[in-house]
Amino acid sequence: MRKPEVLSPAGNLEKLKFAVDFGADAVYLGGKLFNLRAKAGNFTIDEMAEGIDYAHSRGVKVYITLNAFARNSDFKAVEEFVDAVKTLSPDAFIVSDLGVLKTVKERAPEIDVHISTQANTTNYRAVEVYKSLGASRVVLARELSIPEIREIKERVPDMELEVFVHGAMCMAYSGRCLLSNYLSHRESNKGACSQSCRWKYYVVEETRPGEFYPIEEDESGTYIFNSKDLCALPVLDELIDAGVDSLKIEGRVKSAYYVAVTTSVYRRAVDLILSDREAFRKELPHLLEELEKVSHRPYTLGFLKGGNEVLQHYETSSYIRNYKFLGIFKNGLWQVRNKVRVGDEVEIFTPSAECLRLKVQGIRVLKKGKPVDSDSANPNQQAVISFDREVEIPEKAILRRKEVTEPVAV
Ligand code: SF4
């Protein structure tokens, strides 16, 4: 059986390195223009060059998003962008717009083209058309079920298929939505979505401005458009059996910690499925537990099993965030991101998705190159940390602490 790739989001250079270090086979990222995550930080051409070099030297592919819908006036900039980026030899451009596809094929024929999920590809005939236009991969619409995906693969076996397996979903058809454009003048199909679907809505009668009538589905009010987050881990083996070539994790605006945990969980799951199905089923509860430790809304299988479950989350649009990222272990030292104190009950999460529970026993903070005893370490400090038992800490391990916090509004 062919091994599908784990494809992770890289919102900036740091997140790209986390994705690569935690097991991604490929990453996707955007430049400062023409991608669908205006808030993701994104890459200058120089950062892109560094990111591609970092990934390629470790055998990881890089796909560049160019998936905003272009207007006539955009093409000069699209051409300049393609000309500049192709010199860096990325592995593919991800496009949605047929005009952009044509431009990429003309100006960079040596680079693969993937059709973005924004193109809403839901059937094998559409996949055939994209194949005839020179695309090598289609990112299918999130609305498809596993049998539909399998049938597409059977009918067009030489087209690579990519599916989303994890992360936020739109309530609209794969992002074909103008809520944000109307309500906040931020164009969702140009990467500036204000996530208006997550807001809380009231009814106002026109002669009574300022009088808000709650729409009450239950005591929490209503968030009628607020989709749960996708988590396909429980059916990952079925997706692989259906012939999917690439398993995509959403979240270019999420934290480096989110990228690390989700990437290593899906990496571990794919490796287990390919080597030992029984071991995958056995480890699944642990892997699902790890996915509960990153920022997320309640999870759903989305449409993969036919879409009969409730996909909206009606209670609140807030994220569940119950772990704090404290630091990462590099070259024998903890690079501290959030305050760590002696006595803290912590967890160490390793790049192979293991989780160790420990207590901080001692902290020595590096001051002018020398370790100095301290009862805590602060953000941006480097520290040597000892725990209540001896453990071997692998390079790039993550330190985190459970925190019960109020849900964080989007
Ligand atoms: S408002 Fe919501 S549904 Fe619409 S594009 Fe933005 S995230 Fe998607």
Residues whose N, C-alpha, C, O or C-beta is under 5 A from the ligand:
A	BS01	SF4	C170 M171 A172 G175 C177 L179 S180 S188 C193 Q195 S196 C197
